[in-house]
Amino acid sequence: MTSQPKGPKRARPSFQNLGRAIRFLGHYRNIALAAYGALLLSTSAQLLVPQLVQNILDAVTRGMMAQQLSQAPAEMQANMLAKAGMSVAEFDQILNNPLAPLYWAIALILVLAVVRGVFAFAQSYMSEKAGQSVAFDFRNDLFAKIQRLSFSYHDRNRTGQLMIRATDDVEKVRLFIGQGLLLAVQAIVLLTGALIMLLLTNLQLTLVVLPILPVAMAIFMVFGAITQPLFIKVQQKLSTLNTILQENLAGIKVVKAFAAEKKEQKRFDDAAVSLMNQQIYVARIFSFLFPVVFLIANLGQAAVLYFGGNQIIAGTLTIGEWQKFSLYLVYVFFPLGQLGFIISQMSQAAASANRVFEIIDAHNEVTDKPGAAPLPPIEGAVIFEDVSFRYFGSTELVLNGVSFRAEPGETLAILGATGSGKSSVINLIPRFYDVTGGRILVDGSDVREVTIESLRRQIGIVLQETNLFTGTIRDNIAYGRPDATDDEVIDAAKAAAAHDFIVGFPDGYDTSVGERGATLSGGQKQRIAIARALLLNPRILILDDSTSAVDVQTETVIQQALDQLMKGRTSFVIAQRISTVLNADKIVVLEKGKIVAQGRHVDLIEDSPIYAEIYRSQLVEDPTAEPVDKELELML
């Protein structure tokens, strides 16, 4: 008999990470202690009320009895008082001031109501303050970790999911810590206190109720185990919906350019329907939970009514004791009813805590080595020694055996077709990724042996995709050096050929760039990005096709400025157009992750057929390409 393959096992619900989140309260111990101290006082005041209600009813009952006895013949009163358990002194006191016990009990109830209200406010406020403080720490830790995670992590995770974890998931954890946890502790205290008072009031009736409690607790445990994975699915589907929204907002011009509004609307509708169906499924389960709880509570009340009624008829239970027992019974079933809400919040918070700690606990592939020393001021010598590299989770090498040397102050151009590995080379220098094999040296120091911050502080980068941040032009140029003076910012802008268009705006350098630089053209954004890199005055300069977004005239202006600024710096230039690399001190030609040629333009045009082919293919198309001498033209 062959065994059937088993399906994947359902992940067991885990509340471990929720416990880690709750331990964040330790950072705000005094606030948390104040909240839970106020809770204990408020609940204690609540537990005293049924006893006072019994006193009121007993006083009323004894007053009625005293009034009836006062009308009986004198010779029968002594016998009747003995049967009622009332002394002559008590009888006279009740007749003289029958409302005194009532007044005292009502006054105490009012006092307890005020005490309970004051401490209930205190517990609510302090608990919310603690929850918000924990959320503050949570968000900061999460953001800091996202900032530290290497590029490979961001390559594997979508922006929309990270945003949901940093906002909605943190909020669900905060709600439980600020509200749900307090309700859970309050429910436990109230339930425990009520059970103790029930035992002291009437042991027999309490034994009738006790078997119901384990049944109710078992139901809640089962529901908690079932619902946590369902809430994880809700958050995943919410992340998918948020990702679609984020991508569409970021790429709205592309959507409109391709008239893809209907297609994107369908994508969003499908994700929204999937999220709605999952939320309705969870709601259906909880809509079944609460009637079950109330059914159990009603069964308990029915049993108490039957057995309590028998005791009242038998004279072993007074009306006051019965009312007190009934109120304490409400204090037992009320927390059980709250547990449904608490279980819901706890399951959501546990699912969200797991998702948040997935990021906080994520392994960072690029970190400072233990004991790494800061990189001292460098001259700019960069050496690649037999460097190989593959992206995380891939088996295919993007770079294979790459070796070259850039001397201080040299300009090294990297040329190759799309996918040849050009961007990978420049990403390895500032350790956006770590090499798979070989090593990279900066002034003789392996980049993995020095601190990341000290390395990147000495490297200026202008990436192919220009990213500006919401704020002014001045803020964006001074992004790497917030303490830069206005003169330094202006000098950097002039060097990047950006000053003229900046002062043409009404607000000049205080002009807002909009979200991701939306108010600027591609060429303007590129020149601001160049100014941002130049303000650092780096010893190593990386230009990743930094003139690709500008026209020929603007490119010429920028290139002339860059030619001056790259003097004295080790510069790595990636360009699609060969005209931008003709004057480089060294040109490295890549093909499929390997160096197929390196040298100066005049040497490569003779010795490298691949380089010659690239030059010949672009010579006609690129009007900025400088003509070579007649002899080389004939060779081509």
C-alpha positions in Angstrom: 0.0 0.0 0.0 1.5 3.2 -1.2 1.4 6.2 1.1 -0.3 9.3 -0.2 1.8 12.5 -0.2 0.8 14.8 2.5 0.0 18.5 1.9 2.0 21.2 3.5 1.4 21.5 7.2 -0.3 24.6 8.5 2.1 26.8 10.3 1.4 26.6 14.0 0.3 29.9 15.5 3.0 31.6 17.4 2.6 34.3 20.1 6.4 34.4 20.8 7.0 37.6 18.9 4.0 39.2 20.5 5.6 38.5 23.8 8.8 40.2 22.5 6.7 43.2 21.6 5.1 43.3 25.0 8.5 43.3 26.6 9.1 46.7 25.0 6.9 48.0 27.9 10.0 47.5 30.0 11.4 50.7 28.4 8.5 52.6 30.0 8.2 50.6 33.3 6.9 53.5 35.4 4.1 54.4 32.9 3.1 50.7 32.6 3.2 50.2 36.4 1.0 53.3 36.9 -1.5 52.0 34.3 -1.8 48.6 35.8 -1.8 49.9 39.4 -4.7 52.1 38.5 -6.4 49.1 36.9 -6.1 47.1 40.1 -7.6 50.0 42.2 -10.4 50.5 39.7 -11.3 46.8 39.6 -11.1 46.5 43.4 -13.6 49.4 43.7 -15.8 47.6 41.2 -15.7 44.3 43.1 -17.0 46.1 46.3 -20.2 47.3 44.7 -22.2 44.0 44.9 -21.5 43.7 48.6 -22.9 47.2 49.1 -25.9 46.2 47.0 -26.5 43.3 49.3 -26.3 45.6 52.3 -28.9 47.9 50.7 -31.3 45.0 50.0 -30.8 43.4 53.4 -31.4 46.8 55.0 -34.6 47.2 53.0 -35.7 43.7 53.8 -35.0 44.1 57.6 -36.8 47.4 57.6 -39.9 45.9 56.1 -39.7 43.0 58.6 -39.2 45.4 61.5 -42.3 47.4 60.4 -44.4 44.2 60.2 -43.1 43.0 63.6 -43.9 46.4 65.2 -47.6 45.8 64.4 -47.6 42.4 66.1 -48.9 41.9 69.7 -46.2 42.6 72.3 -46.3 39.1 73.7 -45.5 37.6 70.3 -42.7 40.1 69.3 -40.0 38.4 71.4 -40.6 35.1 69.8 -40.8 36.5 66.3 -37.6 38.5 66.8 -35.8 35.3 67.8 -37.0 33.5 64.7 -35.9 36.5 62.5 -32.5 36.5 64.1 -32.9 40.1 65.3 -32.1 41.5 68.8 -34.3 44.0 70.6 -31.6 46.6 70.3 -31.4 46.1 66.5 -35.2 46.2 66.3 -35.4 49.5 68.1 -32.5 51.0 66.0 -34.2 50.0 62.7 -37.6 51.5 63.9 -36.0 54.7 65.0 -33.8 55.3 61.9 -34.8 52.8 59.2 -33.1 54.6 56.3 -29.6 55.0 57.9 -28.1 51.7 56.4 -29.5 52.7 53.1 -27.9 56.1 53.1 -24.5 54.7 54.1 -24.6 52.1 51.4 -25.6 54.5 48.7 -22.9 57.0 49.8 -20.3 54.3 49.6 -21.5 53.3 46.2 -21.1 56.9 45.0 -17.7 57.2 46.5 -16.6 53.9 44.9 -18.1 55.2 41.6 -15.9 58.3 41.8 -12.8 56.3 42.7 -13.4 53.9 39.9 -13.9 56.7 37.4 -10.7 58.5 38.4 -8.6 55.3 38.3 -10.3 54.1 35.1 -9.3 57.4 33.4 -5.7 57.0 34.8 -5.4 53.4 33.6 -6.8 54.3 30.1 -4.5 57.3 29.7 -1.3 55.7 31.0 -1.9 52.5 29.0 -2.5 54.5 25.8 0.7 56.5 26.5 2.6 53.3 27.0 1.2 51.8 23.8 2.1 54.9 21.8 5.6 54.9 23.3 6.1 51.3 22.3 4.8 52.0 18.8 7.3 54.9 18.6 10.2 52.6 19.5 8.8 49.9 17.1 8.6 52.2 14.2 12.0 53.7 14.8 13.7 50.2 15.1 11.9 49.0 12.0 12.9 52.1 10.0 16.4 51.9 11.2 16.6 48.2 10.2 15.1 48.9 6.8 17.8 51.6 6.3 20.6 49.2 7.3 19.4 46.2 5.2 21.5 45.6 2.1 20.3 46.1 -1.4 19.8 42.3 -1.8 17.0 42.4 0.8 15.2 45.3 -1.0 15.7 43.4 -4.3 13.6 40.5 -2.8 10.9 42.5 -1.1 8.3 44.9 -2.5 8.0 48.4 -1.2 4.3 48.1 -0.6 4.8 45.2 1.8 7.5 47.1 3.8 5.2 50.1 4.0 2.3 48.0 5.4 4.6 46.4 8.0 5.9 49.8 9.1 2.4 51.3 9.4 -0.6 49.0 9.7 1.2 46.1 11.4 2.8 48.3 13.9 -0.6 49.9 14.6 -2.2 46.5 15.3 0.5 45.7 17.8 0.1 49.1 19.4 -3.7 48.6 19.7 -3.2 45.3 21.6 -0.5 46.7 23.9 -2.4 49.9 24.5 -5.9 48.4 24.8 -6.1 44.7 24.4 -3.4 43.8 26.9 -5.0 46.1 29.5 -8.4 44.5 28.8 -6.9 41.0 29.2 -5.3 41.8 32.5 -8.6 43.5 33.7 -10.6 40.5 32.6 -8.3 38.1 34.5 -8.4 40.3 37.7 -12.1 40.8 37.5 -12.7 37.1 36.8 -10.5 35.9 39.6 -11.9 38.4 42.1 -15.4 37.6 41.2 -14.8 33.8 41.5 -13.3 34.4 45.0 -16.3 36.4 46.1 -18.7 33.8 44.7 -16.9 31.1 46.7 -17.2 33.2 49.8 -20.9 34.1 49.2 -22.3 30.6 48.3 -20.0 27.6 47.7 -22.8 25.4 46.4 -24.0 27.8 43.7 -20.3 28.5 42.7 -19.8 24.8 42.1 -22.7 24.9 39.7 -20.9 27.6 37.6 -17.3 26.4 37.7 -17.7 23.5 35.1 -18.7 26.1 32.5 -15.5 28.1 32.7 -13.1 25.5 31.3 -15.5 24.9 28.3 -15.5 28.6 27.5 -11.7 28.9 27.9 -11.2 25.9 25.6 -13.4 27.5 22.9 -11.4 30.7 23.1 -8.1 28.8 22.8 -9.3 27.0 19.7 -10.5 30.2 18.1 -7.2 31.9 18.8 -5.3 29.1 17.1 -7.6 29.2 14.1 -7.8 32.9 13.6 -4.1 33.9 13.8 -3.1 32.4 10.4 -6.2 34.0 8.9 -5.1 37.4 10.1 -1.7 36.8 8.6 -3.4 36.2 5.3 -5.4 39.4 5.7 -2.2 41.4 6.2 -0.5 39.7 3.2 -3.5 40.6 1.0 -3.5 44.1 2.4 0.2 44.3 1.5 -0.6 43.2 -2.1 -3.3 45.8 -2.4 -0.9 48.5 -1.1 1.8 47.5 -3.5 -0.5 47.8 -6.5 -1.5 51.3 -5.2 2.0 52.4 -4.6 3.2 51.1 -8.0 0.4 52.9 -9.8 0.9 56.2 -8.1 4.6 56.1 -8.8 4.1 55.0 -12.4 0.9 57.0 -13.2 2.5 58.6 -16.3 3.3 55.1 -17.7 -0.2 53.9 -17.0 -1.7 56.9 -18.8 0.8 56.7 -21.7 -0.2 53.1 -22.5 -3.9 53.7 -21.8 -3.7 50.9 -19.2 -6.2 52.4 -16.7 -8.7 49.7 -17.1 -6.1 47.0 -16.8 -4.7 48.5 -13.6 -8.3 49.0 -12.3 -8.9 45.3 -12.7 -5.7 44.5 -10.9 -6.7 46.7 -8.0 -10.3 45.3 -8.0 -9.0 41.7 -7.9 -6.7 42.5 -5.0 -9.5 44.4 -3.2 -12.0 41.6 -3.7 -9.5 39.1 -2.4 -8.8 41.2 0.7 -12.6 41.7 1.3 -13.3 38.0 1.0 -10.6 37.2 3.5 -11.9 39.8 6.0 -15.5 38.5 5.6 -14.3 34.9 6.2 -12.6 36.1 9.4 -15.7 38.0 10.4 -17.9 34.9 9.8 -15.8 32.9 12.2 -16.1 35.6 14.9 -19.8 36.0 14.3 -20.1 32.4 15.3 -17.9 32.8 18.4 -20.0 35.4 20.3 -23.3 33.5 20.1 -21.5 30.4 21.4 -20.2 32.5 24.4 -23.6 34.0 25.2 -25.1 30.5 24.9 -22.7 29.2 27.5 -23.3 32.2 29.8 -27.1 31.7 29.5 -26.8 28.1 30.4 -24.8 29.1 33.5 -27.4 31.7 34.5 -30.2 29.2 34.0 -28.5 26.7 36.3 -27.9 29.4 38.9 -31.5 30.5 38.7 -32.8 27.0 39.4 -30.5 26.1 42.3 -30.5 29.6 43.8 -34.3 29.6 43.7 -34.4 26.4 45.6 -32.1 27.9 48.3 -34.3 31.1 48.6 -37.4 28.9 49.0 -35.6 26.8 51.6 -34.6 30.0 53.5 -30.8 29.4 53.2 -30.3 32.3 50.8 -31.4 35.9 51.4 -32.6 38.2 48.6 -29.5 40.4 49.2 -27.1 37.4 49.0 -28.9 36.3 45.8 -28.5 39.8 44.2 -24.9 39.9 45.2 -24.2 36.5 43.8 -26.0 37.5 40.6 -23.8 40.6 40.2 -20.6 38.7 40.8 -21.8 36.1 38.3 -22.1 39.0 35.7 -18.5 39.9 36.6 -17.6 36.3 35.7 -19.4 36.2 32.4 -18.6 39.8 31.3 -14.8 39.1 31.1 -15.6 35.9 29.2 -17.5 38.0 26.7 -14.6 40.4 26.5 -12.2 37.5 25.7 -13.8 37.3 22.3 -12.6 40.8 21.5 -9.3 40.2 23.2 -8.7 37.0 21.3 -9.4 38.9 18.0 -7.0 41.7 18.9 -4.4 39.3 20.2 -4.5 37.2 17.0 -4.2 40.2 14.8 -1.4 41.6 16.9 0.5 38.3 17.0 0.2 38.0 13.2 1.5 41.6 12.8 4.3 41.1 15.4 5.5 38.1 13.4 5.6 40.2 10.2 7.4 43.1 11.9 10.0 40.9 13.6 10.6 39.2 10.3 12.2 42.5 9.2 13.9 43.3 12.5 15.4 39.8 12.6 16.3 39.8 8.9 19.8 38.9 8.1 21.8 41.7 6.6 24.2 40.4 4.0 26.4 43.5 4.1 27.5 44.5 7.6 30.5 45.9 9.4 32.9 43.1 10.3 33.5 42.8 14.1 36.4 45.1 14.9 36.2 46.9 11.6 38.3 50.1 11.6 37.3 53.4 10.0 38.8 54.0 6.6 41.3 56.9 6.9 41.3 59.7 4.3 42.1 58.1 1.0 44.0 58.9 -2.1 41.7 56.9 -4.3 43.5 53.8 -5.5 41.0 51.1 -6.3 42.0 47.5 -7.2 39.7 44.7 -8.3 41.4 41.3 -7.7 39.7 38.4 -9.5 36.3 39.6 -8.4 33.2 37.4 -9.0 29.7 38.2 -8.0 26.2 36.7 -8.0 23.0 38.1 -6.7 21.3 36.6 -3.7 19.5 33.3 -4.5 21.0 33.2 -8.1 23.4 30.5 -9.3 24.6 32.5 -12.3 27.7 34.8 -11.9 27.1 38.4 -13.0 30.8 39.1 -12.7 33.5 36.5 -13.2 37.2 37.0 -12.6 37.2 40.8 -13.0 40.6 42.4 -12.3 41.7 45.9 -13.0 43.4 48.8 -11.2 42.5 52.5 -11.0 45.2 54.8 -9.8 44.5 57.9 -7.7 43.1 60.7 -9.9 42.5 58.4 -12.9 39.2 58.3 -14.8 38.2 54.7 -15.6 35.3 54.2 -18.0 33.3 51.0 -18.0 31.7 50.0 -21.3 29.5 47.1 -22.3 26.1 46.0 -23.5 23.1 45.9 -21.3 23.5 43.1 -18.8 27.3 42.9 -19.1 27.8 43.7 -15.4 28.7 47.4 -15.5 26.4 48.5 -12.7 27.5 45.5 -10.6 31.1 46.8 -10.7 30.2 50.2 -9.3 27.7 48.7 -6.8 30.5 46.6 -5.3 32.9 49.6 -4.6 30.7 51.2 -1.9 29.6 47.8 -0.7 26.0 48.0 -1.8 26.6 44.3 -2.3 29.6 42.1 -1.2 31.7 40.2 -3.6 31.1 36.5 -4.0 34.8 35.8 -4.7 38.0 37.8 -4.8 38.4 41.2 -3.2 38.2 45.0 -3.7 40.9 47.2 -2.3 40.8 50.9 -1.7 44.2 52.4 -0.9 45.3 48.8 0.0 42.4 48.2 2.4 39.8 45.5 1.7 36.5 47.3 1.7 35.1 44.5 3.9 37.6 45.2 6.6 36.6 48.9 7.1 33.4 50.4 8.4 30.7 51.0 5.7 30.0 54.5 6.7 33.7 55.6 6.6 33.9 54.1 3.1 30.8 55.6 1.7 31.5 59.0 3.1 34.5 59.2 0.7 32.6 58.1 -2.4 30.4 60.4 -4.4 27.7 58.7 -6.5 25.3 59.8 -9.2 23.1 56.9 -10.1 21.4 56.3 -13.4 18.0 56.7 -11.7 17.9 60.1 -10.1 16.1 60.2 -6.7 15.3 63.5 -5.1 13.6 63.9 -1.8 10.7 66.1 -0.9 12.0 69.5 0.1 13.9 72.4 -1.5 16.7 72.3 -4.1 19.1 73.5 -1.4 18.1 70.6 0.9 18.7 68.0 -1.9 22.1 69.4 -2.9 23.2 69.5 0.8 21.7 66.0 1.4 25.0 64.4 2.2 26.3 67.5 4.0 23.5 69.2 5.9 26.0 71.6 7.5 27.2 73.0 4.1 27.2 76.7 3.7 25.1 78.5 1.0 28.3 79.4 -0.9 29.4 75.7 -1.0 25.9 74.7 -2.2 26.0 77.3 -5.0 29.6 76.4 -6.0 28.5 72.7 -6.3 25.5 73.7 -8.4 27.7 75.9 -10.7 30.1 73.1 -11.2 27.2 70.8 -12.2 25.8 73.4 -14.6 22.7 73.7 -12.4 23.0 77.2 -11.0 21.6 79.1 -14.0 18.3 77.2 -14.1 18.0 77.2 -10.3 18.2 81.0 -10.0 15.6 81.2 -12.8 13.0 79.9 -10.5 11.1 82.5 -8.4 12.3 81.0 -5.1 15.7 80.1 -6.4 17.4 77.5 -4.2 14.4 77.5 -1.9 12.2 76.1 -4.7 10.4 72.9 -3.7 11.2 69.9 -5.9 7.9 68.1 -5.3 7.6 64.4 -4.7 10.6 62.6 -6.2 11.5 65.8 -8.1 8.2 65.9 -10.0 8.5 69.7 -10.7 11.9 69.4 -12.4 12.9 68.0 -15.8 15.0 64.9 -16.2 18.1 67.0 -17.0 17.5 69.3 -14.1 17.2 66.5 -11.6 20.4 64.9 -13.0 22.4 68.1 -12.5 21.1 68.5 -9.0 22.1 64.9 -8.3 25.6 65.6 -9.7 25.8 68.7 -7.5 24.8 66.6 -4.5 27.6 64.2 -5.1 30.2 66.9 -5.8 29.4 68.8 -2.5 30.9 65.8 -0.6 34.2 66.5 -2.4 34.8 62.8 -2.6 38.1 61.1 -3.5 36.2 58.5 -5.5 33.5 59.6 -7.9 31.0 57.2 -9.5 28.9 58.4 -12.4 26.4 55.8 -13.6 25.4 57.0 -17.0 24.8 60.4 -15.3 24.2 62.3 -18.6 21.6 59.9 -20.0 18.6 62.0 -19.1 19.9 65.2 -20.8 20.0 66.5 -24.3 23.2 66.8 -26.3 23.7 70.5 -25.6 23.2 70.0 -21.8 25.4 66.9 -21.9 28.2 68.9 -23.4 27.9 71.6 -20.6 27.8 68.9 -17.9 30.6 66.9 -19.4 32.9 70.0 -19.6 32.2 70.6 -15.9 32.8 67.0 -15.0 36.0 66.9 -16.9 37.3 69.7 -14.6 35.9 68.2 -11.4 37.1 64.7 -12.1 40.7 65.9 -12.1 42.4 64.8 -8.9 39.7 62.2 -8.2 39.5 58.6 -9.0 36.4 58.5 -11.2 34.4 55.6 -12.5 32.2 56.4 -15.4 29.5 54.2 -16.9 28.1 55.4 -20.2 26.0 54.0 -23.0 27.4 56.5 -25.4 31.0 56.0 -26.3 31.5 59.7 -26.9 31.4 60.3 -23.1 34.4 57.9 -22.4 36.8 58.7 -25.2 39.0 60.8 -22.9 39.2 58.4 -20.0 42.6 57.3 -18.7 41.4 53.7 -19.0 38.5 52.0 -20.6 37.3 48.6 -19.4 35.1 46.6 -21.8 32.8 44.0 -20.3 30.9 41.2 -21.9 28.8 38.7 -20.0 30.5 39.6 -16.7 34.1 39.3 -18.0 36.6 41.8 -19.0 37.3 41.4 -22.8 39.5 44.5 -23.2 41.0 47.3 -21.3 43.2 50.3 -22.1 43.0 53.7 -23.7 40.7 54.6 -26.6 43.6 54.8 -29.2 44.8 51.4 -28.1 41.5 49.7 -27.9 40.3 50.9 -31.3 43.2 49.0 -32.8 43.4 46.0 -30.6 39.9 45.2 -29.5 37.4 44.2 -32.2 34.5 44.4 -29.7 35.4 48.0 -28.8 35.9 48.9 -32.4 32.4 47.4 -33.2 30.8 49.5 -30.4 32.6 52.6 -31.7 31.6 52.0 -35.3 28.0 51.3 -34.4 27.6 54.6 -32.5 29.8 56.8 -34.7 27.1 57.6 -37.2 24.3 57.9 -34.5 26.3 60.0 -32.0 27.0 63.5 -33.3 29.1 64.3 -30.2 31.6 61.6 -31.0 35.0 63.1 -31.7 36.4 62.0 -35.1 39.5 59.8 -35.1 42.3 60.4 -37.4 42.2 59.3 -41.1 44.3 56.2 -40.5 41.9 54.9 -37.9 38.9 55.7 -40.0 40.4 53.6 -42.8 41.0 50.7 -40.4 37.3 50.8 -39.5 
